Amino acid sequence: MTGWRRFVPASARRRLRPVRAAWVDRRRRRPPKLGDLRRTTPIDPNWGFERGTPIDRVYVEEFVGSHAADVRGRVLEIAAPDYTTRFGRDVERVDILMATEGNPQATIVGDLTDAPQIPSDSFDCAIVTQTLQFVYDVRAALATLHRVLAPGGVLLATAPGLTKISPPEDEQFGEWWHFTGRSGRRLAEEAFGPGNVEVRSYGNVLSAAGFLYGLAASDLKAEELAAHDPLYEVIVGVRAVKQPA
């Protein structure tokens, strides 16, 4: 029916409107062809790792990489120095924070919500990726991060929006929160102050659905991954700067 107005007089078009409306409504209600996605279990329950790079990991790396200039001086990172090594510039020292013993790479073991053993004003950058969802008192964690950053220091944090729950961490720590850009901004501004926080979200309905099904980034086209729809936030990235007292 594309272009049908060119061939049908206006008087006839008025009489055909109910017919066309019914045809359009029928098309809208037609069941989609879901193919391999018509299932109640994920294609890869390990977030797509078995197929390649997980979709959310692409967004996390894009966010940290876009702020590579902030990864400098003395850096604090969670679990491993992966992003400091990959994106750091003029890094003097990196400390690895873990909540529990057992990680040989950890230089600091402590709870982000209460870490008096970490000196104040110590770090030029803190990289906290995919961690805050496992911290019940997220406000206390952000207050700690603000305290341990030196004046002018930068927090680069990412948190999940649309995601499945992570069973091992949920059992050990609890997976308490999934975030939106709005909640990420408000929480960070409570700790760092208005005007000191930038927020960027990543995702769209296709990448969100693909991520939940366990597809890998390679299963989507680059332009499909890059498309941004603020209603489907897969990853929320927060950049917060500590201002001098």
C-alpha positions, 0 to 999 in steps of 0.5 A: 500500500506504499504510495497508494495516495498517488493513485486513489482520489481524495474522496475514495481515500476517505472511504478507505480509511477504516480498511487501511486502519484495520490493515495497519492494526493487523500488521502491528499485532502480527506475531514477530518471527523470533527464531532462536530468541523464542526461548526462556533460557539465554543462548549463553548464560555467561553474558556472552563470554562463551561467544566472544566479548560481552555487550556490556563490556564494550560499553564499559571499555568505551566509557573508560577509554573516552576518559583515558586522560583521567587515568594518571598519577596514583590510581585505585582500581577494583579487583585487577589493574586491567583498565589502568594498564590499558588506558593509563597515562603517566601512572605512577602507582596502581593499588587494587582494592578487594572486599575480601582476602584471596586476590594476590593482586590486591594491595588493599583489602577493605569495605568501600563503605568503611575503609579508614585504612585508606588515607584521605586525598590519596588517589588521582583516579579511582576506576570502579567498574561494575561494582556499586551494584554489590554495595548495599550502602552505595552512598557510603561507598561514594563518600569513601571514594570522594574522601580518598581522591585527591583534590582534582581527582576523578572517579570513573564508575560504571554500573549496570542498568538492564542486566541479569543478576550475577549468581556468584557475587549475589550469593557472596555480597548481594546484588542490590541495585541496578542503576539509571542515568538519573539515579547515578547522577543524583547519588554521585552529586550527593558525594561530589556536589552538583556541577562536578558529575558527568553521566553517560548511558549506553544501549538500545532495545536491541543491545539490551535484549541481546545482552540479556539473551547472552549474545556477544558484541560480535553478534551485532553490527557496530552501528547497532551497538553504538545506537543510543536510546535513553529508555534502554540503559545497559550501562551507566557511566559516571565521571565525578571530580573532587573539587578542592576544599 
